[in-house]
Amino acid sequence: MQKEKKQVRIGMIGYKFMGKAHSHAYRDVPFYFDTNVEPVMQAICGRNEEAVKNAAQKMGWNSYETDWRKLIARDDIDLIDIVTPNNLHSEIAIAAAKAGKHVFCEKPLAITLEESKEMLKAAEENNVLHVINHNYRFTPAMQWAKKIIDEGKLGKIYHVRAKYLQDWLMDPDSPMVWRLSKEVSGSGAHGDLAAHSIDLARFLAGEFKEVCGILETFIKERPMTKECTSDETSGKVDVDDASLFLARFESGAVGTFEATRFAGGNRNGNRIELNGEKGSIRWNMEKMNELEVYLHEDEPGLQGFRSIHCTEDVHPYAGNYWPPGHIIGYEHTFINLIADMLNAIDNRDKMEPNFEDGVRNQAVLAAVAESSETKAWVSIEDLID
């Protein structure tokens, strides 16, 4: 007789792009992963009742709320999943932690470093699981890269080279959205895109020591949308369109980072390369199942990057899906992360990436912003302490 599984009842706040991705993962994780804990899509929350009701029906949620405070207060909710705009992350996460709920939060963790520290403090003081959604860590290729590096196959890491390029805001007539308001988003491409590159770099190469960078805004005003309540016909863009910075790591490695939403022809160009004394790896999210590896020990005449198709049973997570060579996609990065989160809840383990990672990432974001203002190198530890 099959043992009855434990359940974790999910309350998700927000229901658009990331809400759709998270909902899909909750529905599919039991299909691919044999976890002892089963996610129950208990309730979804949004301010527009008609829209959130439709989202609940479409995505498979059992109920809905229009006030996140009521959702957190419900005794049939075990975990709060935050997929709201960035300015709401802190208040919701702290309230959820104080109510004894586990917290799963979208990135960046907050709009300021101080807010992120308060979120971590609340989660730790209330002994709840805390997780930040850096889903790109959870591709089989990035997990395999981590294994290669940890086993010393690349030797000492010299360079980290990362860029995250998109182009969806290049049209100056594209209207104002919440991602273009500092009050709501905290930053532009920097927090939206560079945050992912920072997390992957920390995952693979360790902690940042100091950074020096610039933030640039190309289009400083945009037309308002019809939904805006303001009478103004245009709105001020007060976040960056592009982020570029240099970095030194605690390990001695150096890095270059670029994030922009103005790189024509790049729909989702999330790429990272690491060069070490014994070899190199490089990865491109748009070809997420492939990891390119170069090993200097290969004999002359055969040296060069080889393309590893990370779909074999030996590659992390891949064995839960299809036969070798049958690729998985973007949505599976969320499934992999949530499977690990359910196991952490079951085993009462710490989960990574968590709010500690969120604070570390936020410190790098803040240091680059400070450097852009002061035109000087900024120490990460000075901001963490």
N, C-alpha and C positions, 0 to 999 in steps of 0.2 A: 504493500500500500504506500502510495506516494506521500511523503511528509508535507504537511500544509506549510506554505511559505509565510514568512513574516510579511507585513505590509508597511510601506511608508506612504503616507497620504500627502500628496503634493498640492500646494496652493501657489499658483503662478500669478504674478502681478505684471500685466502687459500681455499683448497678444498679436503684435505685428511681426516683423521679420524674424527676430530672435524667438518670439513666442511660438511661431510656426516651427522653427528648427527644434526647439526644446520639446514641443508637444509631439512632434514626429518621433523624437528619440525615446520619450517615455513609452510611446505605443509600441515601438519596435524592439526595445532592449530585451524583453522577455523572449522574443523570437530567436534572437541570436546568442544570448548569454544565459547560462544556467546559474543565476544568482539565487541566494537564499532569501533575498528581499525583493518583493514585487512592488513596483511603483503603482500607486492608485492616483489617477488624475481626478482629484477630488473637487477642486474649484479653481476658476480663473477669474481675474479681476481687471476691470477697466472702467474709465469714467463714463463712457458713452454706453448706456444700457443696451440699446438696440445692437450696436456693433459687437459688444462683448458677448451678448446672448448668441448672436450668429456665430461668433468665433468658437464659443463653447460647443455648440452643436456640430460645427464643421470639424473641429479638431478632436472631439471626443471627451470633453470635460463633463463631469457629473453635475456641476452647478456653477453659478457665477455670482460675483459680488460687484458692486460699483464703488465701494469704499475699502481701500486696502487695510484700514484699521480693523474693520469688521472681519475681514478675512483672517488677519493675524489672531484675532480674539477667539476664533472658532476652535473648539476642542477636538474637532475631527481633522485637524491639519497638523502634520508633523514637520514638514519642510516648506520653507518659503523660497520660491524661485523668482528672482528679480530680473525682469527684462524691460524695465522702464528706461526713459531717458536718464542720463547720468546724474542729474541734480537730485533725483529721488533716491538713489542707491543708499546713501548714508542713513537717512531718517528711517527708511523702511528696514534696512538690515539691523540697525540698533534696536528698533522696536521688536523685531522678530526674535533676536537673540535674547532680549529681556523676557520675552514670553516663552522662552525655552524651546524655540523652534530651530531646527537646523537651517542654514542659509546657503543658498546657491545664487551667486550674483554675477551678472554680466560684467565685462570689462569696459573701460578702466574701472577700478574699484570705486572711485569717487571723483569729484571734480577738483579736490585739493588733497595734498598730502596729509594735512591735519585731520580731515574727515576720514581718510582711510585708516589712520592710526586709531581713531575713535571706534571705527567699525571692528577692527581687530581686537581692541580692548574689550568691547562688549561681548564678542563671540567667546573670547577666552574666559572672561569672568563668569559667563553663564554656561560654560562647558558644553557648547553646541558645536557640531561639525560646521566648518565654514569652507566654502569652495568658491573659487573664481573661475569663470569660463574662459580659459585660454585653450580652445579646442584644437588648435593646430599642433600642440604637443602630442595629440592623440592619434595622429596618422601613424600607421605602421612604419613608414619611412623615417619619421623623426624619432620614434622610439628605437629603431634600429641604429640610427646615427648615434644616439646617446650611448647605446651598448658598445658600438665601435670605439667611441671616444673613451668611455670608462675603462675599456679593456686595454687602452694604451696603443691601439693600432695606428693612431695618427701622431703619437708622441706628444711633445709639448706643443700647445696651440699658439701660433704666432698671430694669425689674423682672423677676425670675424668681419664678414662683409654682408650686410643685410639691406634690403630695400623692399618697400611695399608700395607699389604704384597702382593707382586707379585714375580714371579720367571722367568720372560721371558729373563733375562740377565745372568742366571747362567752358561750357556755354554761359556767358555773362548774363543771359536772360533766364537762367535757371532760378526759380524762386527761392526765397528764404525758407529754410527748414530748421528744425531745432538743432541740428548738428552744426549750424553756423552761428549759434548764439553762445557766447562764453558763459552766460548765466545758467544755461541749461546743460551744455555739453562740457564745459571746462576748457576744452581746447578743440582744435580742428583735426586735421590729418594726424597731428602729433599723438593725441590720445586715442583716436579712432584706429589708426593703422600702426604707427610706430610702437604703440603699446604691445602689439603682437610680436614685432621684431625684437623688442627688449626682452619679452618673456622667453622667446625661443633662444636668444643669445645667453640668457642666464641659465636656462635649462641645459644648454650644451657646453658652455664655456665658463660658467661660474659668475661670481658677483662683479658688478661694475665698481671701479675705483673713482674715476672722475670723468667728466664730459665737458665738451666745448661745442656749442652749436648755434644755429640761427633758425628762427621761425619767420616765415614770410607770408603775407596776405596779398594775393594778386588782384582779386575783385573785391573791392571794399564796400560796395552797395549792391543789393539785389532787389528785384521786384517782390512785393509782398504777395502772398497767396490770397485767394478769395476767402479762405477760412479765417484769416486774421481779423481780429476785432478792431485793430488800429485803423485810423483814417489815413495813415501814411501810405504813399504809393511805393515807397522803397524802404528797405531796412538796412541797417549798418551791420556788416560782417565784422565781428570783433574776435575771430579766431583765425588761426593759421590755415593757409592752403597748402603749405609745404613745410617740412621739418627736415633739417640736415644737421648731423652732428658727428664729431669724432669722440672716441671713447678709449680709455685705458681700463683694463680689467685687473682685479687683484692678482690674477695668475701671471701677469706680465704681458698678456696678449693685448693687441690694439684692435680697434674696430672702426668701421665707417657705417653710418646708418642714414637712410633717406626714406622719407614717406611723403607722398603727395597724392592729391586727387586731380592733378593737372598734367598727367603723363599720357598724352594721346595714344590710343591703341592698347593701353593696358587696362583690362577690365578688373582683374584681381591678381596683379603680379606680385605675390608674396614670395620672395626668394631669399635664401641665405646660403652662404658659403663659409667654410672654416678651413684654414690652411695650417697644417702642423709640420713638425720636423720629419715625420715619416709618411705623410700623405695628406689628402684633402677630401672633403665631402661637399657636395652642393645639392640643393633641393629647390624645386619650384612648385608651389601649391597648385598651379594650373596643370601640373603633371604629378599629382600628389602621390601616386603609387610608386613613382620612380625615385631612387636615390642614386646619385652619381658619386662614385668612389674612385679615388686615385691612390695607389700605394707605391711609394718610391722603391720598395724592395722588389717589385716586379723586374724581370730581366730586361735589359735594353732591347728595343725593338718591339716589346709588348707593353711598354709603359703608356699610360693614358687613362682617361676617365672611363670606367666601365659603368654601365647602367644596370642597376639591380632592381628587378621588379619585385617589390615588397608585398607579394601576395602568397608566399609560401607559408606552410604551417609554422615554420621556425620564426617567422616575423611576428612581432607582438600584435595581437588582436586579429590578424588576418585569418587564422585558423577557424575563427567563429563564423566566417562568411562562406565564400565560394571556393571551388577548386583553384589551384595555382593558375595565374594568368587572367583570372576573372576579376576585374578591378572593382574597387569600392569607391564611394564618392564623398563629397563634402558632408552630407548628412550623417555619415557613419562616424565622423570625428566626434559628434555629439553623443552618439550611441556608446562609443567606447568610453568617453569621459563619464557618462552617467552610470555605466556598468561598474566602473571603478568606485564611483561615489556610493552606489548601493552596497558594494562590498565593504567599504569603509564604515558605513552605518551599521552593517551586520557585525563587523569585527570590532567596533568601537575604536577604529584606527584613525590616525591623522591622514588627511587626504592632501595630495599636491596636484595642481597648484591651489593654494589656499589664500587666506587674507594676509598671511605673512608675505607671500609672493606678491600679492596685490600692493602691499605697502612698499616693498622693494621696487617694484615696477613704477609705482607712483613717484617714488623718490627720484628715479632717473628722469621721468617726465618733467618733474619740477626743476631738477638741476639744469636740464637743457633750456627750459623756459627762462630760468635765472641767468644762464650764460648768454642767451640771446639779448637780454637787457644790459648786462654788465660787460659783455664782450670779453669774458675771462673764463678760465677753467673753473669748474665747480666740483667740490668733493661730495660724493654721495653720502659718506658716513656723517659728514657735518649736518646733513638734513635728516638722517635717520635718528641720530642721537637726540 
